[in-house]
Amino acid sequence: MKIPKKYEAILFAFVMSLLMALLMSGVLTLVFTGLDKAFFTRWFNGFVHAWPIAFPSILVIAPIVRMIVKVLIK
């Protein structure tokens, strides 16, 4: 399945936020609560709360970061 190019920015934000929220919620859950039987439940709970913040944040922040990088590279 190919997605039209016009959705590239939204798809990028969706995938990036999904992976980053999953990774960061897992790391922070592990650091602050440890690894035990309830770890995956806490991780999922953290992810469910983090991802709705991460997705719109990346939609807003990614273009700004791209502009900053463009200025720094030239």
C-alpha positions in Angstrom: 0.0 0.0 0.0 1.4 3.3 -1.1 0.4 6.5 0.7 0.3 9.8 -1.4 3.3 12.1 -0.9 1.0 14.9 0.4 0.6 12.9 3.6 4.3 12.5 4.2 4.6 15.0 7.0 1.7 13.5 8.9 2.9 10.0 8.4 6.4 11.0 9.5 5.0 12.6 12.7 2.8 9.5 13.3 5.6 7.0 13.0 8.2 9.1 14.8 5.9 9.9 17.7 4.8 6.3 18.0 8.3 5.0 18.1 9.7 7.7 20.4 6.8 7.6 22.8 7.1 3.8 23.0 10.9 4.0 23.5 10.9 6.8 26.0 7.9 5.5 28.1 9.6 2.1 28.3 12.9 3.5 29.4 11.4 5.9 31.9 9.1 3.2 33.3 12.1 0.9 33.7 14.2 3.5 35.3 11.6 4.8 37.8 9.7 1.6 38.6 12.0 -1.3 37.8 11.4 -4.5 36.0 8.8 -6.7 37.6 5.5 -8.6 36.7 3.6 -5.3 36.2 6.3 -3.6 34.1 4.5 -4.1 30.7 1.2 -2.9 32.1 2.9 0.3 33.5 4.8 0.7 30.2 1.6 0.5 28.1 -0.1 2.9 30.5 2.7 5.4 30.2 2.8 5.0 26.4 -1.0 5.6 26.1 -0.6 8.9 28.0 2.6 10.0 26.2 1.7 9.3 22.6 -1.3 11.7 22.3 1.1 14.5 23.4 4.0 13.3 21.2 2.0 13.2 17.9 0.8 16.8 17.8 4.1 18.0 19.3 6.1 16.5 16.4 3.6 17.9 13.9 4.4 21.4 15.3 8.1 20.9 16.2 9.4 19.0 13.2 9.1 21.9 10.7 10.8 24.2 13.2 13.7 21.7 13.7 14.0 21.3 9.9 14.4 25.1 9.5 17.0 25.3 12.4 19.0 22.4 10.8 18.8 24.1 7.4 20.2 27.3 8.9 23.0 25.5 10.7 24.0 23.4 7.7 24.4 26.3 5.2 
